[in-house]
Amino acid sequence: MILDQTRINRMVELAKNFGATRLILFGSQTEIPQEARDVDLACDGIPGWKLFEFAARIEEELEIPLDIVPLTPPSRFTRSIEKKGQVLL
């Protein structure tokens, strides 16, 4: 599943509506999009359960499977995402 620009734009719009300050696309969508079966996003600025409400909204509205990771607190994994991922917001 390759993400088109329309879906990316909608994800960014939803992220802003939920209060996101950063949104990073990572994983198979950035490495081998033609083989990707889901979307991996890392996000900052959306607190607690709101982050999972945001993820559910993307899954429902765009009809795509999604994995979401908070960027805070920072870890070795989130630093790797920040280095390798595609910054959307």
KALINWO-V46858 format. One line per field, one symbol per residue. ss: DSSP state (A for helix, B for strand, O for the rest). psi: psi as a letter, one per 40 degrees, with the letter a starting at -180 (. if undefined). burial: I if it has 16 or more other ideal C-beta (glycine too) atoms within 10 Angstrom, else O. A space follows every 10 residues. Layout:
ss=???
psi=???
burial=???
This chain:
ss=OOOOAAAAAA AAAAAAAAOO OBBBBBOAAA AOAAAOOOBB BBBBOOOAAA AAAAAAAAAA AAOOOBBBBB OOOOOAAAAA AAAAOBBOO
psi=hhhidddddd dddddddeei dihhhaaddd dgdeeheahh ihiiehibed dddddddddd defihhhihi ehiiiddddd ddddihhd.
burial=OOIOOOIIOO IOOIIOOIOI OIIIIIIOII OOOOOIOOII IIIIIIOOOO IOOIIOIIOO OIOIOIOIII IOOOOOOIOO IIOOIOOII
